[in-house]
Amino acid sequence: MSRPLQADYIVVGAGSAGAVVAARLSEDPHVEVLLLEAGGPDKALELHVPAAFSKLFRGPYDWSYDTAPQPRLDGRTVYWPRGKTLGGSSSLNAMMWVRGFAADYDAWATAAGQRWSWQSLVPYFQRVERTQDATDPTQGTTGAQHVEHQRDPRPHTAAFLQAAREAGYSVTAPNLPAGQGFSQTMVTHHRGARASTADAYLRPASRRRNLRVIAHALVRKVTFEGARATGVYVEIDGITRQAGARREVILCGGAIGTPQLLQCSGIGPSAQLRAHGICPLVDAEEVGANLQDHLVAGLAPAARGGTLYGAQKPRQLVAYLARRRGMLTSNVAEAYGFVRTDVADRAGEPVGLPDIEIIFAAAPYVGEGLVPLPGEGLTVGAILLQPRSRGTVRLASADPAVKPVIDPAYLSDPLDEEAMLAGLAVCERLLETDALRAVTTGGWVQPAGGERMTPAERADVSLHGYSHTLYHPVGTARMGSDAASVVDPELRVRGVEGLRVADASIMPRIIHGHTNAPAIVIGEVAADLIRDR
């Protein structure tokens, strides 16, 4: 570590966006890029076996956050895993490639200009995606990120899609810009193994001498001369060192790590910074505000057999290691669909867009993924796509090693609760179809004793007693054209120079989809903005 920590660009965080930013910037051989990642290298087998992702929870590759107690969820705290390794949460997630609707990005353009419109971002999605059997011209086929079919989906997944047809919903190709119904999940896999951004971007770039990646490097704060970012203080092997950036510092720590680091660096609500002994550099009230997340509540009926409950049998491990086949290639959430409930109009959801996503898992996904599967079962869940509730990420300490206070304020807006209950009613209708009755037993894994409850009672227990995050926090350093936004449309942090943010925290509004795909696109756009393309 005697080599000086100096580069033209310092990228903080090697996750879904950070890996992209560092790889793309290093394509220019005339610049030096330093990528700092708080976690370790992505070496564990579980990081690469798709069905093993929940085994990473609470482990060394997980930041392992918990929210503040949630009053509308029976006072529970909710576990929030986030990736702490090369690839970030793309190395820890359920690998669903659900990029949302064109209207999502047009809403970003309303907030931050036409650069962020769907029409402007289509070339970036095409640059990112290497889609197997693309079905729409907006989908990329030669990009860096593999997006493939599942190799061995459970037969229950076909039953779920048939149930959607029985219930009157359309089954469509995935990732259409508009009009998408129910689909089998496309996944970030390559030949049956996980394909994270470490795989897609960092490994191909690792041969470049101008890209330096340092793992186990906790950035403690951004350094400034006046209002210009000059680098960071970073802790490596227990020693805090100063790293210098000749051009820019780019924060890619995600919706939790980025606002925490901004606040530790003196950019945030001044009263709260002073309360932790931090001298404010920029009084920015919205740093750490505007937190949005997708809440999911699942119903888990008992199933007749053949679900992912059997994924740990020795023959499944042999099938995976020998041929990349079998249950271990599953991403668990093998299908999903979009519906519009009667709450959508009252919630102000634009015409033609869904307010609920229905998610299907060929396993009883219970205990927030922290417990072993209790038996043969399925999960049919409702996801709130456009929460009206807004939360915060605030410092618990000026020490960035101390986890911040995360309060998503789930269901604090009453219409969010109404929409979730309406979504769970859709789940009940799907479970009543002939297709799903044929593969379930009439018993319940969760809620326990569900066979003795009414549908309304099951929905109430599932929502308030068992609901949890779908792992999609965004918005805590939102971009916008307005002066109150944290970053401007070119992702520059307002009030300072030489500092940008490129990750899910900049999303002004959460999308009607999953956030990994747009996070990677944000990394691509950021790299072009930095290179002034």
C-alpha positions in Angstrom: 0.0 0.0 0.0 3.0 2.3 -0.3 1.9 3.3 -3.8 0.3 6.8 -3.7 -3.5 7.0 -3.8 -3.8 9.4 -6.7 -6.0 9.3 -9.8 -7.8 11.5 -12.2 -11.1 10.0 -11.0 -12.0 8.4 -7.7 -15.1 6.2 -7.8 -16.6 5.3 -4.4 -18.4 2.0 -4.5 -18.1 -0.9 -6.9 -21.8 -1.8 -7.2 -24.3 -1.8 -10.0 -23.4 1.7 -11.1 -19.9 2.1 -9.7 -18.5 -0.8 -11.5 -19.9 0.6 -14.8 -18.6 4.1 -14.1 -15.1 2.9 -13.3 -14.9 0.5 -16.3 -16.2 3.0 -18.8 -13.9 5.9 -17.6 -10.9 3.5 -17.8 -11.5 3.0 -21.5 -9.6 6.2 -22.0 -5.9 5.1 -21.5 -4.9 8.7 -20.8 -6.8 8.9 -17.4 -6.3 7.0 -14.2 -9.2 5.6 -12.3 -9.2 4.5 -8.6 -12.2 2.4 -7.5 -12.7 2.0 -3.8 -15.0 -0.7 -2.4 -15.7 -1.2 1.3 -16.4 -4.9 0.8 -14.2 -7.7 -0.3 -13.7 -9.5 -3.6 -16.6 -11.5 -4.9 -15.1 -14.9 -4.3 -17.6 -17.0 -2.4 -19.4 -19.7 -4.4 -22.8 -18.4 -3.1 -22.2 -15.1 -4.9 -22.4 -17.0 -8.2 -25.0 -19.7 -7.6 -28.3 -18.0 -8.4 -30.6 -19.8 -5.9 -28.1 -19.3 -3.0 -28.5 -15.5 -2.8 -30.4 -15.5 0.6 -27.5 -17.5 2.1 -25.5 -14.3 1.7 -27.9 -12.4 4.0 -26.3 -11.2 7.3 -22.9 -12.4 6.1 -19.7 -10.7 5.2 -20.9 -9.6 1.7 -23.9 -7.8 3.2 -24.2 -4.4 4.8 -27.0 -6.0 6.8 -29.1 -2.9 7.6 -32.3 -2.8 9.6 -34.9 0.0 9.4 -36.2 1.9 12.3 -39.4 0.4 13.8 -42.3 0.8 11.4 -45.6 1.9 13.2 -47.8 0.7 10.3 -46.1 -2.8 10.2 -46.9 -3.7 13.8 -43.9 -1.8 15.0 -41.5 -4.2 13.3 -38.0 -3.4 12.0 -37.4 -4.6 8.5 -34.2 -6.2 7.3 -32.5 -4.4 4.4 -29.7 -6.4 2.7 -27.3 -4.5 0.5 -24.3 -5.8 -1.4 -20.9 -5.2 0.2 -18.5 -6.7 -2.4 -17.5 -6.1 -6.0 -20.7 -5.8 -8.0 -22.5 -4.5 -4.9 -26.2 -5.5 -4.8 -25.9 -7.0 -8.3 -23.9 -9.7 -6.6 -26.5 -10.2 -3.9 -29.9 -9.6 -5.5 -32.5 -12.0 -7.0 -31.2 -11.2 -10.5 -34.6 -10.0 -11.9 -34.3 -7.8 -15.0 -37.5 -5.8 -15.0 -36.6 -2.4 -16.4 -40.0 -0.7 -15.9 -42.0 1.3 -18.4 -41.2 4.1 -20.8 -43.4 6.4 -18.7 -41.1 6.0 -15.7 -38.2 7.6 -17.5 -40.3 10.3 -19.1 -41.3 11.2 -15.5 -37.6 11.5 -14.7 -37.3 13.8 -17.8 -40.0 16.0 -16.3 -37.9 16.4 -13.2 -34.4 16.6 -14.8 -34.6 17.3 -18.5 -34.8 15.3 -21.7 -31.5 13.6 -21.3 -33.3 11.3 -18.9 -36.4 10.6 -21.1 -37.1 7.1 -22.4 -36.2 8.1 -25.9 -32.8 9.4 -24.7 -32.1 6.3 -22.5 -33.0 3.6 -25.0 -29.5 3.7 -26.6 -28.1 3.2 -23.1 -30.3 0.2 -22.3 -29.2 -1.2 -25.7 -25.5 -0.5 -24.7 -26.0 -2.3 -21.4 -28.1 -5.3 -22.5 -27.0 -8.6 -24.0 -30.6 -10.0 -24.2 -31.2 -13.6 -25.1 -34.0 -13.8 -27.7 -34.8 -10.1 -27.6 -38.5 -9.4 -28.4 -38.6 -5.6 -28.7 -36.4 -3.3 -30.7 -35.5 -1.3 -27.6 -33.7 -4.3 -26.1 -30.0 -4.6 -26.5 -28.4 -7.7 -27.8 -24.6 -6.9 -27.8 -24.1 -5.1 -24.5 -22.0 -5.9 -21.5 -24.8 -7.3 -19.2 -26.1 -10.7 -19.9 -29.9 -10.9 -19.6 -31.1 -14.5 -20.2 -33.9 -16.9 -19.9 -34.0 -19.1 -16.8 -32.5 -22.5 -17.5 -34.8 -24.8 -15.4 -37.9 -22.9 -14.2 -40.2 -24.9 -11.9 -43.4 -26.3 -13.5 -45.3 -24.2 -10.9 -44.2 -21.1 -12.8 -46.0 -22.2 -15.9 -49.0 -22.9 -13.7 -48.8 -19.3 -12.3 -48.8 -17.8 -15.8 -51.8 -20.0 -16.7 -53.5 -18.8 -13.6 -53.0 -15.2 -14.8 -54.7 -16.1 -18.1 -57.6 -17.7 -16.2 -58.0 -14.6 -14.2 -58.2 -12.5 -17.3 -54.7 -11.0 -17.4 -52.5 -11.0 -20.5 -49.3 -12.9 -20.6 -46.7 -11.0 -22.6 -43.0 -10.8 -23.4 -41.0 -9.2 -20.6 -39.5 -5.7 -20.6 -41.9 -4.1 -23.1 -41.9 -0.2 -22.9 -45.7 -0.3 -22.4 -48.5 -2.7 -22.1 -46.6 -5.4 -20.3 -48.7 -8.0 -18.5 -47.5 -11.2 -16.8 -44.1 -12.7 -17.8 -41.6 -15.3 -16.9 -38.6 -13.4 -15.4 -35.5 -12.6 -17.5 -32.4 -12.8 -15.3 -28.9 -11.5 -15.1 -27.4 -14.9 -15.7 -24.8 -16.3 -18.1 -25.1 -20.0 -18.7 -26.9 -20.6 -15.5 -24.6 -18.6 -13.2 -25.1 -15.1 -11.8 -23.8 -12.3 -14.0 -23.1 -9.2 -11.8 -21.6 -5.9 -12.9 -18.3 -7.2 -11.5 -18.6 -10.0 -14.1 -20.0 -7.8 -16.9 -17.8 -4.7 -16.4 -15.0 -5.0 -13.9 -13.4 -8.3 -15.0 -13.2 -7.3 -18.7 -11.6 -4.0 -17.5 -9.2 -5.6 -15.0 -6.4 -5.9 -17.5 -6.2 -2.1 -17.9 -3.2 -0.6 -16.1 -5.0 2.7 -15.6 -7.8 1.1 -13.5 -6.9 0.3 -9.9 -9.5 -1.5 -7.7 -9.0 -1.6 -3.9 -11.3 -3.7 -1.8 -11.8 -3.5 1.9 -11.5 0.3 1.5 -14.0 2.2 3.6 -14.3 5.8 2.5 -14.8 8.0 5.5 -15.4 11.4 3.9 -14.9 13.5 0.9 -12.1 16.1 1.2 -12.5 19.7 -0.1 -10.4 22.7 -0.8 -12.9 25.5 -0.4 -16.0 24.1 -2.3 -14.0 21.8 -4.6 -13.8 18.1 -4.0 -10.1 17.0 -4.0 -10.4 13.4 -2.9 -11.4 11.2 0.0 -10.2 9.9 3.3 -10.2 6.1 3.1 -9.6 3.5 5.7 -7.5 0.5 4.4 -6.2 -2.2 6.8 -7.2 0.0 9.7 -5.2 3.0 8.6 -6.9 6.1 7.3 -5.2 7.6 4.2 -5.9 10.5 1.9 -6.6 9.7 -1.7 -6.4 12.6 -4.2 -8.6 13.1 -7.3 -7.2 15.4 -10.0 -10.5 15.7 -11.7 -13.6 14.4 -9.9 -14.9 12.2 -7.1 -18.0 10.1 -8.1 -20.1 8.6 -5.3 -21.7 5.3 -6.1 -22.6 4.0 -2.6 -26.3 3.5 -3.3 -29.4 4.9 -1.7 -28.1 4.4 1.8 -24.3 4.7 1.5 -24.3 7.8 -0.7 -26.5 10.1 1.5 -24.6 8.8 4.6 -21.2 9.8 3.0 -22.5 13.1 1.8 -23.7 13.9 5.4 -20.4 12.8 6.9 -18.7 15.1 4.4 -20.7 18.1 5.5 -23.4 18.1 2.8 -26.9 17.7 4.2 -29.4 19.3 6.6 -27.2 21.7 8.6 -29.0 21.3 12.0 -28.7 17.5 11.8 -25.0 17.7 10.8 -24.2 20.0 13.7 -26.0 17.7 16.1 -23.3 15.1 15.2 -20.4 17.6 15.4 -20.1 18.0 11.6 -19.4 21.5 10.3 -21.8 22.0 7.4 -20.3 22.8 4.0 -23.6 22.8 2.1 -27.0 23.1 3.8 -28.9 20.6 1.7 -32.2 19.6 3.3 -33.0 16.9 0.7 -29.8 14.8 1.3 -31.2 11.6 2.8 -34.8 12.6 2.2 -37.2 11.4 -0.5 -36.5 7.7 0.4 -38.8 5.4 -1.6 -38.9 1.6 -1.6 -41.0 -1.2 -2.9 -42.9 -3.0 -0.1 -43.9 -6.6 -0.8 -46.5 -8.7 1.1 -46.7 -12.4 0.2 -49.1 -15.2 0.6 -47.4 -18.6 0.9 -49.7 -21.6 0.3 -48.5 -25.2 0.8 -47.7 -27.0 -2.5 -47.8 -30.6 -3.6 -44.1 -31.0 -4.3 -41.3 -30.2 -6.8 -40.7 -26.7 -5.5 -37.4 -25.2 -4.6 -37.7 -26.7 -1.2 -35.6 -29.6 -2.8 -32.9 -27.3 -4.1 -30.3 -28.4 -1.5 -30.5 -32.1 -2.3 -27.1 -33.5 -3.4 -28.3 -34.3 -6.9 -29.2 -30.6 -7.5 -25.7 -29.5 -6.5 -24.2 -32.1 -8.9 -26.5 -30.9 -11.7 -25.4 -27.3 -11.1 -21.7 -28.0 -10.8 -21.6 -30.4 -13.7 -24.0 -28.7 -16.2 -25.3 -25.5 -14.7 -28.7 -27.0 -14.6 -31.3 -27.8 -12.0 -33.0 -25.9 -9.2 -29.8 -24.0 -8.1 -30.0 -22.0 -11.4 -33.3 -20.5 -10.2 -33.5 -16.9 -9.1 -36.5 -18.0 -6.9 -38.8 -15.2 -8.2 -39.5 -16.9 -11.5 -42.4 -14.8 -12.7 -44.2 -11.6 -12.2 -47.0 -9.4 -13.6 -48.5 -5.9 -13.6 -52.0 -5.0 -12.6 -54.0 -1.9 -12.0 -56.3 -1.9 -9.0 -59.2 0.4 -8.3 -57.0 2.4 -5.9 -54.8 3.6 -8.8 -57.1 6.4 -9.9 -57.5 7.8 -6.4 -53.7 7.6 -5.8 -53.1 9.6 -9.0 -51.5 6.9 -11.0 -51.4 7.9 -14.7 -53.8 6.1 -16.9 -52.5 2.9 -18.4 -49.9 2.3 -15.7 -50.1 -0.4 -13.0 -50.0 0.3 -9.3 -49.2 -3.3 -8.2 -46.8 -5.9 -9.3 -47.6 -9.5 -8.6 -44.5 -11.6 -7.9 -44.3 -15.4 -8.0 -41.8 -17.6 -6.3 -41.5 -21.4 -6.6 -40.8 -21.5 -2.9 -42.4 -20.2 0.4 -40.2 -17.1 0.8 -40.8 -16.4 4.5 -38.9 -14.8 7.3 -37.4 -12.1 5.0 -35.3 -14.8 3.4 -33.4 -15.2 6.7 -34.7 -18.7 7.6 -34.5 -22.0 5.7 -37.5 -22.9 3.6 -40.0 -24.5 6.0 -41.5 -26.9 3.4 -43.0 -27.4 0.0 -44.8 -24.2 -0.9 -45.2 -21.2 -3.2 -45.3 -17.4 -2.8 -47.7 -15.1 -4.6 -47.1 -11.6 -3.4 -48.2 -8.0 -4.1 -45.7 -5.2 -4.5 -46.6 -1.5 -4.2 -45.1 0.1 -7.3 -45.5 3.8 -6.6 -45.5 4.4 -2.9 -46.8 7.8 -1.8 -45.0 7.4 1.5 -41.5 9.0 1.8 -38.8 8.2 4.3 -35.3 9.3 5.3 -31.7 8.1 5.8 -30.1 10.1 8.6 -26.9 9.8 10.5 -26.7 7.9 13.8 -23.1 9.1 14.2 -20.4 11.1 12.4 -18.5 7.9 12.0 -19.4 6.3 8.6 -18.7 2.8 10.0 -21.8 3.3 12.2 -25.0 2.3 10.3 -27.3 5.2 9.6 -31.0 5.4 10.8 -33.2 4.2 7.9 -36.8 5.0 8.1 -38.8 4.2 5.0 -42.1 5.2 6.7 -43.9 2.3 5.1 -47.7 2.8 4.7 -47.5 6.3 6.3 -49.8 7.4 3.4 -53.2 5.6 3.8 -53.6 5.1 0.1 -50.4 2.9 0.1 -52.2 0.5 2.5 -55.3 0.5 0.4 -53.4 -0.4 -2.7 -51.5 -3.2 -1.0 -54.7 -4.8 0.3 -56.2 -4.5 -3.2 -53.1 -6.2 -4.6 -53.4 -9.0 -2.1 -57.0 -9.5 -3.2 -55.6 -10.1 -6.7 -53.2 -12.7 -5.2 -56.1 -14.5 -3.6 -58.0 -14.6 -7.0 -55.0 -16.1 -8.7 -54.7 -18.7 -6.0 -58.3 -19.6 -6.5 -57.8 -20.5 -10.2 -57.8 -24.1 -11.4 -54.2 -23.8 -12.5 -52.9 -23.0 -9.0 -55.3 -25.2 -7.1 -53.9 -28.1 -9.1 -50.4 -27.5 -7.5 -51.4 -26.4 -4.0 -52.8 -28.4 -1.1 -55.2 -26.1 0.6 -52.9 -25.6 3.5 -50.7 -22.6 4.3 -47.1 -22.0 5.1 -47.7 -18.3 5.8 -49.8 -17.0 7.3 -49.8 -20.1 9.6 -53.3 -21.4 9.9 -54.4 -19.4 6.9 -56.9 -22.1 6.0 -59.0 -21.0 9.0 -58.8 -17.3 8.0 -60.9 -15.2 5.6 -59.0 -13.7 2.6 -59.3 -10.3 4.3 -57.7 -11.7 7.5 -54.9 -13.3 5.5 -54.2 -10.0 3.8 -54.1 -8.1 7.0 -51.7 -10.5 8.7 -49.5 -10.7 5.6 -49.3 -7.0 5.1 -48.8 -5.8 8.7 -47.1 -8.9 10.2 -44.9 -10.2 7.4 -44.4 -7.7 4.6 -40.8 -6.6 3.9 -38.7 -4.7 1.4 -38.2 -5.8 -2.2 -34.7 -4.4 -1.9 -35.3 -1.3 -4.1 -34.4 1.8 -2.1 -34.0 5.0 -4.2 -34.3 8.7 -4.2 -32.1 9.9 -1.3 -29.9 12.2 -3.4 -32.5 13.0 -6.1 -31.6 14.7 -9.3 -33.7 17.6 -10.6 -33.7 20.9 -12.4 -34.9 22.7 -9.3 -32.5 24.3 -6.8 -33.6 22.0 -3.9 -32.5 18.8 -5.7 -29.3 17.2 -4.4 -27.7 16.8 -7.8 -28.4 18.6 -11.1 -29.3 16.8 -14.4 -25.6 16.2 -15.0 -25.4 14.5 -11.6 -23.2 17.2 -10.1 -23.7 17.8 -6.4 -25.2 21.2 -5.9 -23.1 23.7 -3.9 -19.7 22.1 -4.6 -17.5 21.3 -7.6 -15.8 18.1 -8.7 -18.3 15.8 -7.0 -21.0 13.7 -8.6 -23.4 11.0 -7.6 -24.2 8.0 -9.9 -26.4 5.3 -8.3 -30.1 4.7 -7.4 -30.1 7.5 -4.9 -30.4 10.0 -7.8 -33.8 8.6 -9.0 -36.4 11.3 -8.5 -39.1 8.7 -8.5 -39.0 5.0 -8.1 -39.9 3.0 -11.3 -42.7 0.6 -12.1 -40.1 -2.2 -12.2 -37.0 -3.3 -10.5 -34.1 -1.0 -9.9 -31.0 -2.9 -10.9 -31.4 -2.3 -14.6 -31.8 1.5 -14.3 -29.0 1.7 -11.8 -26.6 0.2 -14.4 -28.0 2.6 -17.0 -27.3 5.5 -14.6 -23.7 4.3 -14.5 -23.5 4.4 -18.3 -25.0 7.9 -18.5 -22.8 9.2 -15.7 -19.6 8.0 -17.5 -20.7 9.8 -20.6 -21.5 13.0 -18.7 -18.1 12.9 -17.0 -16.4 12.3 -20.3 -18.5 15.2 -21.7 -20.0 13.0 -24.4 
